Amino acid sequence: MAPEAAVVLPLAFSLSWLLTAMVRRYALAHDVLDHPNARSSHSVPTPRGGGVAIVASFLLATTILGVAGVVERDLAVALLGAGLLVAVLGFVDDHAPIPARWRFLGHAAAAAWVVWWMGRIPAVPLFGTPVELGLAATLLSIFYLTWMPNLFNFMDGIDGIAAIEAVTVALGGAFVWTLVGNGNGWVLALVFAACVAGFLVWNFPPARIFMGDAGSGFLGLVIGALSLWCGQSAPHLFWAWFILLGCFMVDGTTTLVRRVRRHDKFNEAHRSHAYQYAARKHGSHKRVSVAFLAITALWLFPLSVAVAVGRLDGLAGVAIAYLPLIVLAFRYKAGDRAAQEV
């Protein structure tokens, strides 16, 4: 690891921790609180907006590492531009709700920015055979990156869960990147994990501050961009990252599909995700958030490594990883209207 990166890592954590504390103090002093309502999973007014600490610390660290040449310039520019756009959209939406279509267009623009700086998308390995998807690869990448900020926004509903997911996925992704990937993008994955961990100190159950849409959308965008960039250096590594995202991807997608099929408004606040139902059933945010950590570390991470080193086909690995998670999602009634009425 470059000396600059070794210095930036602890500084990124410390800066994120400090900025979160400052945002929390400001929120308490100016009544910037998230008050409980019928759609909430918390029971006491809690400061919000702490996600800006993650955004500020990571963008600063990315700028430093990009200027120093520790990470490639194109990756730094892609993350700076797209991340800032998604964070600003989320920040504005936290204070004055933006119509869903404009948020979607903003996220799509951020996704297109990342794909533009990526350049050519390599052949995708499908059951061991590289397949050139051409324009379809570009469109699928933009769709994926547009979905990721929304996925993290949907899944950020109980204490600590989004931050824990971001830290574990980023650390696992950095590890598989160092195994067979090219470039130093894995350094940014580590720095990102450090920035989120600084916030998590304050957000771990019981949370003393929430991240808000500015933070959750930013988390999804950065992880999506890093996973695609890692896959550009070694295409099968994208599947390794996709496996690591299993807990969020399965719960979020299953819930969304079931709600859309029922003709519910997909962007309307609700409490019908599997993790929300599990938190109510077990009476604990901490148990569920830590369970997500355990599943990612003990189940998804080994499968991700197996794919990275070529012991397991990427799509087969995704199927093996996701199948029990789908069973759990239905076991906890993901997307069930009855679940949100409990």
C-alpha positions in Angstrom: 0.0 0.0 0.0 1.3 3.5 -0.9 2.4 5.6 2.0 -0.3 8.2 1.1 -3.0 5.6 1.4 -1.7 4.4 4.8 -2.0 8.0 6.1 -5.4 8.7 4.5 -7.1 5.6 5.9 -7.0 6.6 9.6 -7.5 10.3 8.7 -10.6 9.4 6.7 -12.1 7.4 9.7 -11.3 10.2 12.1 -12.7 12.9 9.9 -15.9 11.1 9.3 -16.3 10.4 13.0 -15.7 14.1 13.9 -17.9 15.4 11.2 -20.7 13.1 12.2 -20.4 14.4 15.8 -20.6 18.0 14.5 -23.6 17.3 12.4 -25.3 15.6 15.3 -24.6 18.5 17.6 -26.0 20.9 15.0 -29.1 18.8 14.4 -29.9 18.7 18.1 -29.4 22.4 18.5 -31.6 23.3 15.6 -34.3 20.5 15.9 -33.2 18.7 12.7 -34.7 15.5 13.9 -36.4 12.5 12.4 -39.7 12.2 14.3 -41.3 8.8 14.5 -44.5 8.2 12.5 -46.6 5.3 11.4 -44.0 4.3 8.7 -41.0 4.6 10.9 -39.0 1.8 12.6 -37.6 4.1 15.4 -39.5 5.2 18.4 -37.7 8.4 19.6 -36.8 11.6 17.7 -33.3 11.2 16.3 -30.9 13.6 14.6 -30.6 13.1 10.9 -28.2 14.1 8.1 -25.1 12.4 9.3 -24.5 10.9 5.8 -22.9 14.2 4.8 -19.9 13.3 7.0 -19.3 10.2 4.8 -19.7 12.2 1.6 -17.3 14.9 2.7 -14.6 12.7 4.1 -14.7 10.2 1.2 -14.7 12.9 -1.6 -11.8 14.7 0.1 -9.8 11.4 0.4 -10.6 10.5 -3.2 -9.3 13.9 -4.3 -6.1 13.5 -2.4 -5.4 10.0 -3.6 -6.3 11.0 -7.2 -4.1 14.0 -7.3 -1.2 12.0 -5.7 -1.6 9.4 -8.4 -2.3 6.6 -5.9 -5.5 5.7 -7.7 -6.2 6.2 -11.4 -7.5 9.6 -12.3 -10.5 8.3 -14.3 -11.9 6.4 -11.3 -11.4 9.4 -9.0 -13.2 11.7 -11.5 -16.0 9.3 -12.0 -16.6 8.9 -8.2 -16.3 12.6 -7.5 -18.7 13.8 -10.1 -21.4 11.0 -9.7 -21.1 10.8 -6.0 -21.5 14.6 -5.5 -24.5 14.7 -7.8 -26.3 11.8 -5.9 -25.4 13.3 -2.5 -26.7 16.8 -3.4 -29.9 15.2 -4.8 -30.3 13.3 -1.5 -29.5 16.3 0.6 -32.1 18.5 -1.2 -34.7 15.6 -1.0 -34.1 15.4 2.8 -35.2 19.0 3.2 -37.7 19.5 0.4 -38.9 16.3 -1.3 -38.0 16.0 -5.0 -40.5 14.3 -7.4 -39.4 10.7 -8.0 -38.9 11.2 -11.8 -36.4 14.0 -11.2 -34.5 11.9 -8.6 -34.5 9.0 -11.1 -33.1 11.2 -13.9 -30.4 12.6 -11.6 -29.4 9.1 -10.6 -29.4 8.0 -14.2 -27.1 11.0 -15.1 -24.7 10.0 -12.3 -24.7 6.5 -13.6 -24.0 7.6 -17.1 -21.1 9.8 -15.9 -19.5 6.7 -14.2 -19.9 4.5 -17.3 -18.5 7.3 -19.5 -15.3 7.4 -17.5 -15.1 3.6 -17.5 -14.8 3.5 -21.3 -15.2 0.2 -22.9 -17.0 -2.5 -20.9 -15.3 -5.9 -21.2 -17.0 -9.1 -22.2 -19.1 -10.5 -19.4 -18.3 -14.1 -18.3 -21.5 -16.2 -18.5 -21.0 -19.8 -17.3 -17.3 -19.6 -18.2 -17.8 -18.1 -21.7 -17.0 -14.4 -22.3 -19.9 -12.7 -24.0 -19.6 -9.3 -25.7 -22.9 -7.5 -24.9 -22.0 -4.2 -26.8 -24.5 -1.5 -26.2 -26.5 -3.8 -23.9 -23.6 -3.8 -21.5 -23.6 0.0 -21.3 -27.4 0.1 -20.7 -27.3 -2.6 -18.1 -24.4 -0.9 -16.3 -26.4 2.4 -16.2 -29.5 0.6 -15.0 -27.5 -1.1 -12.3 -25.9 2.1 -11.1 -29.3 3.9 -11.1 -30.8 1.1 -9.0 -28.0 1.0 -6.4 -28.6 4.5 -4.8 -32.3 3.6 -4.6 -31.6 0.2 -3.2 -29.6 1.6 -0.3 -32.2 4.3 0.3 -34.9 1.6 0.5 -32.8 -0.6 2.8 -31.7 2.2 5.2 -34.7 1.7 7.5 -33.2 0.4 10.8 -30.2 1.4 12.9 -26.9 0.6 11.4 -28.0 -1.7 8.6 -26.9 0.4 5.6 -23.6 1.4 7.1 -22.8 -2.2 8.2 -23.7 -3.5 4.7 -21.5 -0.8 3.0 -18.5 -1.6 5.3 -18.7 -5.4 4.9 -19.2 -5.2 1.1 -16.4 -2.7 0.6 -14.0 -4.7 2.7 -14.9 -7.9 1.0 -14.7 -6.2 -2.4 -11.3 -4.8 -1.6 -10.0 -8.2 -0.7 -11.1 -10.0 -3.9 -9.8 -7.0 -5.9 -6.3 -7.5 -4.4 -6.4 -11.2 -5.2 -6.7 -11.0 -9.0 -7.7 -7.5 -10.0 -5.6 -4.8 -11.6 -4.9 -1.2 -10.5 -5.2 0.4 -7.0 -9.0 0.9 -7.0 -9.1 -1.4 -4.0 -7.5 1.4 -2.0 -10.6 3.5 -2.5 -12.7 0.6 -1.4 -10.8 0.5 1.9 -10.9 4.3 2.3 -14.7 4.2 1.7 -15.1 1.5 4.4 -13.1 3.7 6.8 -15.3 6.7 6.1 -18.5 4.7 6.6 -17.1 3.1 9.8 -16.4 6.5 11.3 -20.1 7.3 10.8 -21.2 3.8 12.0 -19.7 4.5 15.5 -22.6 7.0 15.9 -25.2 5.0 13.9 -24.7 1.5 15.4 -27.9 0.4 17.3 -29.2 2.2 19.2 -28.5 4.9 16.6 -27.6 8.4 17.8 -27.9 9.9 14.3 -29.3 8.8 10.9 -27.6 9.2 7.6 -30.5 10.5 5.5 -31.0 10.2 1.8 -27.7 12.1 1.1 -25.8 9.3 2.7 -27.7 6.2 1.7 -27.8 7.1 -2.0 -24.1 8.0 -1.9 -23.3 4.6 -0.4 -25.2 2.7 -3.1 -23.6 4.8 -5.9 -20.0 4.3 -4.7 -20.4 0.6 -4.1 -22.0 0.2 -7.5 -19.2 2.2 -9.2 -16.4 0.3 -7.4 -17.9 -3.1 -8.3 -18.1 -2.2 -12.0 -14.6 -0.7 -12.0 -13.3 -3.9 -10.3 -15.1 -5.9 -13.0 -13.4 -3.9 -15.7 -10.0 -5.1 -14.5 -11.1 -8.7 -14.2 -14.7 -9.2 -15.5 -15.6 -12.2 -13.2 -14.9 -10.0 -10.2 -18.1 -8.2 -10.8 -20.0 -11.4 -9.8 -17.9 -11.5 -6.6 -19.1 -8.0 -5.6 -22.7 -8.9 -6.7 -22.6 -11.9 -4.4 -21.4 -9.7 -1.5 -24.4 -7.5 -2.1 -26.8 -10.4 -1.6 -28.6 -9.4 1.6 -29.6 -6.0 0.2 -30.1 -7.1 -3.4 -32.5 -9.9 -2.5 -34.6 -8.1 0.2 -34.8 -4.8 -1.8 -35.6 -6.4 -5.2 -38.0 -9.0 -3.8 -39.9 -6.3 -1.9 -40.0 -3.9 -4.8 -41.2 -6.6 -7.3 -44.0 -7.7 -5.0 -45.2 -4.2 -4.3 -45.2 -3.3 -8.0 -47.1 -6.4 -8.9 -49.7 -5.4 -6.3 -49.8 -1.9 -7.9 -48.5 -0.1 -4.8 -46.6 3.1 -5.3 -43.0 1.8 -5.4 -41.6 5.1 -4.1 -44.0 5.4 -1.2 -42.7 5.0 2.3 -43.5 1.6 3.9 -42.4 -1.0 6.4 -42.7 -4.2 4.3 -39.0 -5.1 3.7 -38.0 -8.4 5.2 -35.5 -6.7 7.5 -38.1 -4.4 8.9 -40.5 -7.2 9.6 -37.6 -9.2 11.2 -36.8 -6.2 13.4 -40.4 -6.0 14.6 -40.7 -9.8 15.1 -37.5 -10.1 17.1 -37.8 -6.7 18.8 -34.3 -5.6 18.0 -32.6 -3.5 15.3 -29.2 -4.7 16.5 -30.0 -8.4 16.0 -31.1 -7.9 12.4 -28.3 -5.6 11.4 -25.7 -7.9 13.0 -27.4 -10.8 11.3 -26.8 -9.1 7.9 -23.2 -8.7 8.9 -22.9 -12.4 9.8 -24.6 -13.6 6.6 -22.3 -11.4 4.5 -19.1 -12.5 6.3 -19.8 -16.2 6.9 -21.9 -17.1 3.8 -21.5 -14.6 1.0 -17.8 -13.7 1.4 -16.5 -17.3 1.1 -18.6 -17.7 -2.1 -17.3 -14.4 -3.4 -13.7 -15.5 -2.9 -14.4 -18.8 -4.6 -15.6 -16.9 -7.7 -12.7 -14.5 -7.5 -10.1 -17.3 -7.6 -11.9 -19.3 -10.3 -13.1 -22.2 -8.1 -16.7 -21.3 -8.8 -18.5 -19.9 -11.9 -19.8 -16.4 -11.3 -23.5 -16.9 -12.2 -23.5 -20.3 -10.4 -22.1 -18.5 -7.4 -24.8 -15.9 -7.5 -27.5 -18.6 -7.7 -26.0 -20.6 -4.8 -25.6 -17.4 -2.7 -29.0 -15.9 -3.4 -31.2 -19.0 -3.1 -31.3 -19.3 0.7 -31.6 -15.5 0.9 -34.7 -15.6 -1.3 -36.1 -18.2 1.0 -35.4 -16.0 4.0 -37.0 -13.0 2.3 -40.2 -14.8 1.8 -40.0 -16.3 5.3 -40.0 -12.8 6.6 -42.7 -11.7 4.2 -40.7 -9.2 2.1 -43.2 -7.0 0.3 -46.2 -8.5 2.0 -48.8 -5.8 2.7 -49.7 -7.6 6.0 -46.1 -7.1 7.2 -46.3 -3.3 7.1 -49.5 -3.3 9.0 -48.1 -5.2 11.9 
